[in-house]
Amino acid sequence: MRLTDFWERMEEVFGRAYARSWADDQHLAALDGRTVVQALDAGVDTREVWRAVCAHAPVPGHLR
């Protein structure tokens, strides 16, 4: 998954204004306690980060 696709999905789930904030604030166990932004900055694959988001948040089935 390209990074632009990842952020498009995040914005679809959380809304444009909240997606970045959520990604910067939520620490996810599936990402070793890191936030989405921290995990992406550390080089974690976007698919793995997206799976962690899906496990933590109410992501619609068509976006999973």
N, C-alpha and C positions, 0 to 999 in steps of 0.2 A: 504494500500500500504506500503510495506516495504521501509525503507530508501534507501536501495541499489537500489531498483526499481526506486525510485524517482530520484536518481542521474544518473542512466542509461538513463532515459528519458530526463533529463536536458542536458546530454552530446549529446544525439541524436539530440535535437533541436538546441543547441547553439554551439556544438563542444566541444571536451574535454578540450581544452585550455581556452575557454571563459565561460563555464558553471558556474564554481565556482566564477569567477569574477563578472558575471552578478548577481548571487545569493547574492553576498556580497555588490553590489552597488545599485541595483534597489529597491527603496522604493515603496511598492505597497499599494494603498488605501485599497484594500480588506483585507490586513493584518494589518490594523490600522496604516499604514505608516511605518511598519517595512520592513526590507529586508527579503528575503527568509531565510537566515542564522539566523537572529535574531528570526524569527518566529519559526523555527525548534528548536533552542536553548531554546526557551520559552515553548516548548512542544506542539505547535500547531500541530494537526494531519497532516500527510503528504498529505492526500487526499485534505484537505482544502487548504494547501499551493499550491498543484498542480493546483487546480481549479483557484486560484489567478494568477498563472503563465499563465495558458491558457487564462484567461480573459485579460491579459496585453500584451502577446507576440503572434506572429504568430506560434502557435503550430499546426502541421498537424493533421487532423482529426483522423487518426489511433492511435494517441498518447493521445487523449483527454480522 
